[in-house]
Amino acid sequence: MDFRLTPEQEKRRQEYHAVCSELALKAPHPILGEKGIFGTEHGWKYFRYCAKEFAKRGWLSLSWPAEYGGRGDRMDQVLLAEAMGYNGVPGIDPFGVGMLAPTLLAVGSEELKKEFLPPIARSDVMWCELWSEPNAGSDLAALTATAIRKGDEYVINGQKTWNTNAHNADWGFGIFKSDPEGKKHRNLSFLLMDMKTPGITVRPLYYMNGGHILNEVYFDDAHVPARNLVGKEHGGWAVVNVLAGFERSNMGAVAGMRRALEEIVHYCNETIVNGQLRSRDPIIRNRLAQLACEIEAMSTLGYRIADQQNRDEMGLMDASAMKVFSTELEERFAALAVDIFGPSGQITEGRWAPMGGHWINALQESFVGTISAGTNEIQRNIIAWYGLGLPRMK
Ligand SMILES: Cc1cc2nc3c(=O)[nH]c(=O)nc-3n(C[C@H](O)[C@H](O)[C@H](O)COP(=O)(O)OP(=O)(O)OC[C@H]3O[C@@H](n4cnc5c(N)ncnc54)[C@H](O)[C@@H]3O)c2cc1C
């Protein structure tokens, strides 16, 4: 692919940065990663504010085909994500905008697209993902929650878990066993549901550091209209595979890292420890340079995926490679930052906490990225099977 931007793309890139840097000035302090956005009232209010600002400009539907109000270019989505990451601005619902919308565009019926895409583009409806269960994560197809068809409805019973932001979400998309007698992978249906449906209960699951991002969701005879079925009845596994590709491609993460690297380099150039600037320590210099190279590699991977998605050619392996590389880079980055700060790097707040305690929180949260959206071990299996053609282990 050609990595150069066209003059029009460059102009739009500057516009995305200008708007995001304005929005950054309105950010409440402190916002600490996902924990601050999804887990605090002020963080979530700010998220919704930014989302509406993007919606007003048509930026939540940038990559959609023109007939649905988009520009039809995934590169714009990457450029916006870069501007958001660089300026630390939230506002893209990862589930509605990032996953469900492209999935509906790929495999949804015309009726579903007409009903569900416009509220996503206007940021009127926030979504959550209802897939994992206490005994079905990596082996998702082993799930047991049921959706049994009764006339023009499905009646749902069972439990989901690890549901990010379900406590703030208006709607959820989920996968359920619709044919209890059917063969594995051919007995599941993919459904959309209003989270206020009677019979749906959301309960919080707290992180060890107190963050409220995750939830459990219980279904007790929840009735969902059959017209909310995506794809074929009992054919939900195919929809899961399409959506998982969008979930794992994580294209915007790199810009946040670029900005963070600049800030850490600045810190090292200003801070003296034992009579020496941190930036003169050969080990720190070496690790920072290595990190800078890896961030560039990840950026290239992100552009490549956008290009593949534009041509509808994204392979399972590419999204998995991005997922593994970006989440493990996030871990390495947070560990390096905390190492650079030394013992004070463990202070979470107050005047002695370097960079407002951001990095110790980032380190604590960095591990979850290697588990969510399918663990990195599973992604490595996908790369081995579909990318490298290696045999499956018995
Ligand atoms: C922060 C976070 C957010 C999440 N958000 C959501 C959400 O919004 N919605 C949702 O539905 N789910 C969500 N999840 C759940 C996530 O998808 C699951 O945690 C993940 O798929 C792993 O499933 P599990 O936890 O059951 O682990 P298990 O599947 O029990 O795996 C346990 C360990 O065994 C390894 N393992 C399992 N099978 C294999 C194999 N075949 N080969 C090699 N290793 C294997 C795994 O890699 C892992 O290390 C979230 C998880 C986290 C951590």
PDBQT file of the ligand as one rigid body, heavy atoms in Angstrom, charges set to zero:
ROOT
HETATM    1  C1  LIG A 401     -11.075  -6.376  30.558  1.00  0.00    +0.000 C 
HETATM    2  C2  LIG A 401     -11.958  -7.421  29.943  1.00  0.00    +0.000 A 
HETATM    3  C3  LIG A 401     -13.061  -7.020  29.241  1.00  0.00    +0.000 A 
HETATM    4  C4  LIG A 401     -13.915  -7.977  28.699  1.00  0.00    +0.000 A 
HETATM    5  N1  LIG A 401     -15.049  -7.543  28.067  1.00  0.00    +0.000 NA
HETATM    6  C5  LIG A 401     -15.935  -8.452  27.626  1.00  0.00    +0.000 A 
HETATM    7  C6  LIG A 401     -17.182  -8.018  27.061  1.00  0.00    +0.000 A 
HETATM    8  O1  LIG A 401     -17.470  -6.823  26.964  1.00  0.00    +0.000 OA
HETATM    9  N2  LIG A 401     -18.059  -8.959  26.655  1.00  0.00    +0.000 N 
HETATM   10  C7  LIG A 401     -17.797 -10.292  26.760  1.00  0.00    +0.000 A 
HETATM   11  O2  LIG A 401     -18.643 -11.082  26.376  1.00  0.00    +0.000 OA
HETATM   12  N3  LIG A 401     -16.624 -10.744  27.275  1.00  0.00    +0.000 NA
HETATM   13  C8  LIG A 401     -15.694  -9.849  27.714  1.00  0.00    +0.000 A 
HETATM   14  N4  LIG A 401     -14.517 -10.269  28.279  1.00  0.00    +0.000 N 
HETATM   15  C9  LIG A 401     -14.267 -11.702  28.420  1.00  0.00    +0.000 C 
HETATM   16  C10 LIG A 401     -13.160 -12.226  27.508  1.00  0.00    +0.000 C 
HETATM   17  O3  LIG A 401     -13.601 -12.330  26.191  1.00  0.00    +0.000 OA
HETATM   18  C11 LIG A 401     -12.733 -13.582  28.098  1.00  0.00    +0.000 C 
HETATM   19  O4  LIG A 401     -12.145 -13.324  29.360  1.00  0.00    +0.000 OA
HETATM   20  C12 LIG A 401     -11.721 -14.282  27.205  1.00  0.00    +0.000 C 
HETATM   21  O5  LIG A 401     -12.324 -14.712  26.017  1.00  0.00    +0.000 OA
HETATM   22  C13 LIG A 401     -11.100 -15.507  27.917  1.00  0.00    +0.000 C 
HETATM   23  O6  LIG A 401     -12.070 -16.343  28.423  1.00  0.00    +0.000 OA
HETATM   24  P1  LIG A 401     -12.006 -16.832  29.952  1.00  0.00    +0.000 P 
HETATM   25  O7  LIG A 401     -11.839 -15.636  30.819  1.00  0.00    +0.000 OA
HETATM   26  O8  LIG A 401     -13.183 -17.702  30.189  1.00  0.00    +0.000 OA
HETATM   27  O9  LIG A 401     -10.658 -17.674  30.065  1.00  0.00    +0.000 OA
HETATM   28  P2  LIG A 401     -10.454 -19.196  29.651  1.00  0.00    +0.000 P 
HETATM   29  O10 LIG A 401     -11.051 -19.428  28.305  1.00  0.00    +0.000 OA
HETATM   30  O11 LIG A 401     -10.938 -20.045  30.769  1.00  0.00    +0.000 OA
HETATM   31  O12 LIG A 401      -8.893 -19.294  29.533  1.00  0.00    +0.000 OA
HETATM   32  C14 LIG A 401      -8.041 -19.455  30.672  1.00  0.00    +0.000 C 
HETATM   33  C15 LIG A 401      -6.607 -19.562  30.172  1.00  0.00    +0.000 C 
HETATM   34  O13 LIG A 401      -6.443 -20.740  29.352  1.00  0.00    +0.000 OA
HETATM   35  C16 LIG A 401      -5.930 -20.399  28.064  1.00  0.00    +0.000 C 
HETATM   36  N5  LIG A 401      -6.526 -21.236  27.037  1.00  0.00    +0.000 N 
HETATM   37  C17 LIG A 401      -7.830 -21.595  26.928  1.00  0.00    +0.000 A 
HETATM   38  N6  LIG A 401      -8.018 -22.362  25.815  1.00  0.00    +0.000 NA
HETATM   39  C18 LIG A 401      -6.799 -22.446  25.204  1.00  0.00    +0.000 A 
HETATM   40  C19 LIG A 401      -6.331 -23.087  24.007  1.00  0.00    +0.000 A 
HETATM   41  N7  LIG A 401      -7.174 -23.767  23.219  1.00  0.00    +0.000 N 
HETATM   42  N8  LIG A 401      -5.040 -22.965  23.681  1.00  0.00    +0.000 NA
HETATM   43  C20 LIG A 401      -4.179 -22.251  24.465  1.00  0.00    +0.000 A 
HETATM   44  N9  LIG A 401      -4.564 -21.635  25.621  1.00  0.00    +0.000 NA
HETATM   45  C21 LIG A 401      -5.851 -21.725  25.979  1.00  0.00    +0.000 A 
HETATM   46  C22 LIG A 401      -6.338 -18.941  27.865  1.00  0.00    +0.000 C 
HETATM   47  O14 LIG A 401      -5.488 -18.292  26.945  1.00  0.00    +0.000 OA
HETATM   48  C23 LIG A 401      -6.199 -18.382  29.278  1.00  0.00    +0.000 C 
HETATM   49  O15 LIG A 401      -4.866 -18.039  29.551  1.00  0.00    +0.000 OA
HETATM   50  C24 LIG A 401     -13.629  -9.351  28.829  1.00  0.00    +0.000 A 
HETATM   51  C25 LIG A 401     -12.475  -9.747  29.520  1.00  0.00    +0.000 A 
HETATM   52  C26 LIG A 401     -11.647  -8.803  30.087  1.00  0.00    +0.000 A 
HETATM   53  C27 LIG A 401     -10.428  -9.251  30.830  1.00  0.00    +0.000 C 
ENDROOT
TORSDOF 0
